[in-house]
Amino acid sequence: MIYGAEHVELVRRLRRAGARGVTCVRGIWGYYGDQEPHGDRLLQLRRRAPVVTVVVDTPEQIARCFDVIDEGLVTSEALPNPF
Protein backbone atom coordinates (compact mmCIF):
# COMPACT_ATOMS: atom_id res chain seq x y z
CA MET A 1 0.00 0.00 0.00
CA ILE A 2 1.30 3.44 -0.91
CA TYR A 3 0.05 6.43 1.09
CA GLY A 4 0.24 9.93 -0.26
CA ALA A 5 1.73 10.14 -3.74
CA GLU A 6 -0.25 11.54 -6.68
CA HIS A 7 -2.45 8.50 -7.18
CA VAL A 8 -3.57 8.88 -10.82
CA GLU A 9 -0.05 9.27 -12.17
CA LEU A 10 1.21 6.57 -9.79
CA VAL A 11 -1.30 4.05 -11.17
CA ARG A 12 -0.28 4.89 -14.75
CA ARG A 13 3.41 4.44 -13.94
CA LEU A 14 2.79 1.16 -12.11
CA ARG A 15 0.81 -0.25 -15.03
CA ARG A 16 3.57 0.77 -17.46
CA ALA A 17 6.06 -0.99 -15.15
CA GLY A 18 4.03 -4.21 -15.41
CA ALA A 19 2.12 -4.30 -12.10
CA ARG A 20 -0.83 -6.68 -12.50
CA GLY A 21 -3.22 -5.39 -9.82
CA VAL A 22 -3.39 -1.69 -8.92
CA THR A 23 -6.31 0.16 -7.37
CA CYS A 24 -6.96 3.30 -5.30
CA VAL A 25 -9.22 3.73 -2.30
CA ARG A 26 -10.28 7.22 -1.20
CA GLY A 27 -10.91 7.85 2.47
CA ILE A 28 -13.60 10.05 3.99
CA TRP A 29 -11.57 11.79 6.70
CA GLY A 30 -7.85 12.30 7.09
CA TYR A 31 -5.21 13.75 9.38
CA TYR A 32 -2.10 15.70 8.49
CA GLY A 33 0.48 16.57 11.13
CA ASP A 34 -1.05 18.42 14.05
CA GLN A 35 -3.93 19.90 12.01
CA GLU A 36 -7.58 19.23 12.71
CA PRO A 37 -9.13 16.21 10.96
CA HIS A 38 -10.35 17.11 7.48
CA GLY A 39 -12.40 15.51 4.75
CA ASP A 40 -14.56 16.12 1.71
CA ARG A 41 -17.74 18.14 1.64
CA LEU A 42 -20.67 17.34 -0.64
CA LEU A 43 -20.10 20.20 -3.12
CA GLN A 44 -16.44 20.99 -3.63
CA LEU A 45 -14.01 21.05 -6.52
CA ARG A 46 -10.84 19.87 -4.81
CA ARG A 47 -10.59 16.65 -2.80
CA ARG A 48 -8.80 16.71 0.54
CA ALA A 49 -9.42 13.18 1.81
CA PRO A 50 -6.54 10.71 1.80
CA VAL A 51 -6.03 8.16 -0.99
CA VAL A 52 -4.36 4.77 -0.57
CA THR A 53 -2.95 3.00 -3.64
CA VAL A 54 -2.86 -0.79 -3.38
CA VAL A 55 -0.65 -3.03 -5.56
CA VAL A 56 -1.43 -6.75 -5.64
CA ASP A 57 1.20 -8.87 -7.36
CA THR A 58 3.93 -11.42 -6.73
CA PRO A 59 6.88 -10.40 -4.53
CA GLU A 60 9.19 -10.65 -7.54
CA GLN A 61 7.08 -8.30 -9.67
CA ILE A 62 6.64 -5.82 -6.82
CA ALA A 63 10.41 -5.80 -6.37
CA ARG A 64 10.76 -4.88 -10.08
CA CYS A 65 8.23 -2.04 -9.64
CA PHE A 66 9.66 -0.75 -6.35
CA ASP A 67 11.41 2.26 -7.92
CA VAL A 68 7.93 3.49 -8.88
CA ILE A 69 6.31 2.44 -5.60
CA ASP A 70 8.92 4.04 -3.30
CA GLU A 71 7.46 7.58 -3.43
CA GLY A 72 5.40 7.72 -0.27
CA LEU A 73 4.81 5.72 2.89
CA VAL A 74 4.84 2.05 1.84
CA THR A 75 3.52 -0.93 3.81
CA SER A 76 3.63 -4.57 2.78
CA GLU A 77 1.52 -7.62 3.57
CA ALA A 78 2.11 -11.16 2.33
CA LEU A 79 -0.93 -13.23 1.46
CA PRO A 80 -0.99 -17.02 1.51
CA ASN A 81 -1.06 -18.80 -1.82
CA PRO A 82 -4.41 -20.63 -2.11
CA PHE A 83 -3.06 -23.15 -4.63
C-alpha positions as CSV (number, residue, x, y, z in Angstrom):
1,M,0.0,0.0,0.0
2,I,1.3,3.4,-0.9
3,Y,0.0,6.4,1.1
4,G,0.2,9.9,-0.3
5,A,1.7,10.1,-3.7
6,E,-0.3,11.5,-6.7
7,H,-2.4,8.5,-7.2
8,V,-3.6,8.9,-10.8
9,E,0.0,9.3,-12.2
10,L,1.2,6.6,-9.8
11,V,-1.3,4.0,-11.2
12,R,-0.3,4.9,-14.7
13,R,3.4,4.4,-13.9
14,L,2.8,1.2,-12.1
15,R,0.8,-0.3,-15.0
16,R,3.6,0.8,-17.5
17,A,6.1,-1.0,-15.1
18,G,4.0,-4.2,-15.4
19,A,2.1,-4.3,-12.1
20,R,-0.8,-6.7,-12.5
21,G,-3.2,-5.4,-9.8
22,V,-3.4,-1.7,-8.9
23,T,-6.3,0.2,-7.4
24,C,-7.0,3.3,-5.3
25,V,-9.2,3.7,-2.3
26,R,-10.3,7.2,-1.2
27,G,-10.9,7.9,2.5
28,I,-13.6,10.0,4.0
29,W,-11.6,11.8,6.7
30,G,-7.9,12.3,7.1
31,Y,-5.2,13.7,9.4
32,Y,-2.1,15.7,8.5
33,G,0.5,16.6,11.1
34,D,-1.0,18.4,14.0
35,Q,-3.9,19.9,12.0
36,E,-7.6,19.2,12.7
37,P,-9.1,16.2,11.0
38,H,-10.3,17.1,7.5
39,G,-12.4,15.5,4.8
40,D,-14.6,16.1,1.7
41,R,-17.7,18.1,1.6
42,L,-20.7,17.3,-0.6
43,L,-20.1,20.2,-3.1
44,Q,-16.4,21.0,-3.6
45,L,-14.0,21.1,-6.5
46,R,-10.8,19.9,-4.8
47,R,-10.6,16.6,-2.8
48,R,-8.8,16.7,0.5
49,A,-9.4,13.2,1.8
50,P,-6.5,10.7,1.8
51,V,-6.0,8.2,-1.0
52,V,-4.4,4.8,-0.6
53,T,-3.0,3.0,-3.6
54,V,-2.9,-0.8,-3.4
55,V,-0.7,-3.0,-5.6
56,V,-1.4,-6.8,-5.6
57,D,1.2,-8.9,-7.4
58,T,3.9,-11.4,-6.7
59,P,6.9,-10.4,-4.5
60,E,9.2,-10.6,-7.5
61,Q,7.1,-8.3,-9.7
62,I,6.6,-5.8,-6.8
63,A,10.4,-5.8,-6.4
64,R,10.8,-4.9,-10.1
65,C,8.2,-2.0,-9.6
66,F,9.7,-0.8,-6.4
67,D,11.4,2.3,-7.9
68,V,7.9,3.5,-8.9
69,I,6.3,2.4,-5.6
70,D,8.9,4.0,-3.3
71,E,7.5,7.6,-3.4
72,G,5.4,7.7,-0.3
73,L,4.8,5.7,2.9
74,V,4.8,2.0,1.8
75,T,3.5,-0.9,3.8
76,S,3.6,-4.6,2.8
77,E,1.5,-7.6,3.6
78,A,2.1,-11.2,2.3
79,L,-0.9,-13.2,1.5
80,P,-1.0,-17.0,1.5
81,N,-1.1,-18.8,-1.8
82,P,-4.4,-20.6,-2.1
83,F,-3.1,-23.1,-4.6
